[in-house]
Structure formats: structure tokens, C-alpha cells
Amino acid sequence: MRQRLDGLLPILLPAVLSIAGWAGWLGWDQQRDVHPDGTTTGPYEAWQVIGLVLTLLGPVWWAAARRHFVGAVLGTTGGLTLAAFYDWSDDASGLFVIGVGMVMAGSLVVTVALSAVIGSLTAPRPGRPG
């Protein structure tokens, strides 16, 4: 049982922290801002999304530095996709599926690239202790 948990931890930890990060940074802000000229923005502010991204750097780094690239990518992407789906699924227009797809595609591309960079930065090199 312990061995199975150790095998799932690199996927579960980024996934759970992605869901918790979404809830903490984005889950509480559901109102759009209406400006005096009638335009609307939101519901999220840029600082909230930046905070979420910076928060998720930790779990992605943790998994990728240990050569668990699949966990870093699938855990983070899966967690963010699940959180976005749950958060936006009450949209009556049905267009939330497009947004969820964009979250999935964007987080997949970014975590693949970031994992590759982390992997190259943390790879053991000759003459350097591993």
C-alpha cells in the first residue's frame, strides 16, 4: 500500500494543491466589475491569477525536480481543469466548456515547458554532486 501511495503522490500532490490554489485565489471572487462606461471585467483580477501561478510553481518544481514529469504535468493540469469545471459549470450558456478547455490546454503547455526547464536545471552533471 505504501509503495502505491508513493507512486501516486507525485500526481496527487500537484492535483490537490492546484484545486486548493484555485479555491484560495479564484474561488471566492464570482462578481464581475461594472465600470462607469458600462464595460465589465472579471470576475478575476490579474493579481489573483498571478498569485495562483506563483503558488503552483512550488508543487511543479517539487515533482519535476524529482523526475516525476508526468505527475507535475498531469497533476497540475488535471487539478486546474477539474477546479475550473466545478467553478464554472453553473454557466447557463454552456460556453464554460470552452473556457475549461482553454485552462486545460494552457496549463498543459505551460507545465510541460516548465517541467522541461526545471528538469534541465536540476539534472545531475558530471563533476557536480547529484
C-alpha positions as CSV (number, residue, x, y, z in Angstrom):
1,M,0.0,0.0,0.0
2,R,2.8,2.4,0.9
3,Q,4.5,1.8,-2.5
4,R,1.3,2.5,-4.4
5,L,0.9,5.8,-2.4
6,D,4.5,6.8,-3.1
7,G,3.8,6.2,-6.8
8,L,0.6,8.3,-6.8
9,L,2.0,11.1,-4.6
10,P,3.7,13.0,-7.5
11,I,0.3,13.2,-9.3
12,L,-1.9,13.7,-6.3
13,L,0.1,16.4,-4.5
14,P,0.1,18.8,-7.5
15,A,-3.5,18.0,-8.3
16,V,-4.8,18.6,-4.7
17,L,-2.7,21.8,-4.4
18,S,-4.0,23.0,-7.8
19,I,-7.6,22.6,-6.6
20,A,-6.8,24.2,-3.3
21,G,-4.9,27.1,-5.0
22,W,-7.8,27.7,-7.4
23,A,-10.2,27.8,-4.4
24,G,-8.0,30.1,-2.5
25,W,-7.1,32.5,-5.2
26,L,-10.0,32.4,-7.6
27,G,-12.9,30.6,-6.0
28,W,-14.2,33.4,-3.8
29,D,-14.4,36.1,-6.5
30,Q,-17.5,35.5,-8.6
31,Q,-18.7,39.0,-9.4
32,R,-18.0,40.9,-12.5
33,D,-16.9,44.6,-12.1
34,V,-19.0,47.1,-13.9
35,H,-17.2,50.3,-14.9
36,P,-18.8,53.8,-15.2
37,D,-18.7,53.5,-19.0
38,G,-20.8,50.3,-18.8
39,T,-18.0,47.8,-19.6
40,T,-17.5,44.8,-17.4
41,T,-14.3,43.0,-16.4
42,G,-13.6,40.0,-14.3
43,P,-14.5,38.1,-12.3
44,Y,-10.8,37.7,-11.6
45,E,-8.2,40.3,-11.3
46,A,-4.7,39.8,-12.8
47,W,-3.1,39.7,-9.3
48,Q,-5.3,36.7,-8.4
49,V,-4.2,34.7,-11.5
50,I,-0.6,35.7,-10.9
51,G,-0.9,34.5,-7.3
52,L,-2.2,31.2,-8.4
53,V,0.6,30.7,-10.9
54,L,3.2,31.6,-8.4
55,T,1.6,29.3,-5.8
56,L,1.7,26.4,-8.3
57,L,5.4,26.8,-9.1
58,G,6.2,25.0,-5.8
59,P,4.4,21.7,-6.5
60,V,5.5,21.7,-10.1
61,W,9.1,22.3,-9.1
62,W,8.9,19.6,-6.4
63,A,7.6,17.0,-8.8
64,A,9.8,17.9,-11.8
65,A,13.0,18.2,-9.8
66,R,12.4,14.6,-8.6
67,R,11.9,13.5,-12.3
68,H,8.2,13.0,-11.9
69,F,7.4,14.9,-15.0
70,V,4.1,13.1,-15.7
71,G,3.0,14.0,-12.1
72,A,4.0,17.6,-12.5
73,V,2.1,18.0,-15.8
74,L,-0.9,15.8,-15.3
75,G,-1.4,16.6,-11.6
76,T,-1.4,20.3,-12.2
77,T,-3.3,20.3,-15.4
78,G,-5.9,17.8,-14.0
79,G,-6.4,19.8,-10.8
80,L,-6.8,23.1,-12.6
81,T,-9.2,21.6,-15.2
82,L,-11.3,20.0,-12.5
83,A,-11.4,23.2,-10.4
84,A,-12.4,25.3,-13.5
85,F,-15.1,22.8,-14.5
86,Y,-16.6,22.8,-11.0
87,D,-16.3,26.6,-10.6
88,W,-17.8,27.5,-14.0
89,S,-20.3,24.7,-14.6
90,D,-23.3,26.8,-13.4
91,D,-23.0,28.9,-16.6
92,A,-26.3,28.6,-18.3
93,S,-24.9,29.3,-21.8
94,G,-22.7,26.2,-21.8
95,L,-19.8,28.2,-23.0
96,F,-17.9,27.4,-19.9
97,V,-16.7,24.3,-21.6
98,I,-14.6,26.4,-24.0
99,G,-13.0,28.2,-21.0
100,V,-12.3,24.9,-19.3
101,G,-10.7,23.6,-22.5
102,M,-8.5,26.8,-22.6
103,V,-7.5,26.3,-19.0
104,M,-6.6,22.7,-19.7
105,A,-4.6,23.5,-22.9
106,G,-2.8,26.4,-21.4
107,S,-1.9,24.7,-18.2
108,L,-0.7,21.6,-20.2
109,V,1.6,23.6,-22.4
110,V,3.0,25.7,-19.6
111,T,3.6,22.8,-17.2
112,V,5.3,20.8,-20.0
113,A,7.6,23.7,-20.8
114,L,8.2,24.5,-17.1
115,S,8.9,20.8,-16.3
116,A,11.5,20.7,-19.1
117,V,13.2,23.8,-17.8
118,I,13.2,22.5,-14.2
119,G,14.5,19.1,-15.4
120,S,17.4,20.7,-17.2
121,L,18.2,22.9,-14.3
122,T,18.2,20.1,-11.8
123,A,19.8,17.4,-13.9
124,P,22.9,15.9,-12.4
125,R,26.0,17.0,-14.2
126,P,29.4,15.4,-14.3
127,G,31.5,16.7,-11.5
128,R,28.5,18.0,-9.6
129,P,27.0,16.1,-6.7
130,G,23.7,14.6,-7.7
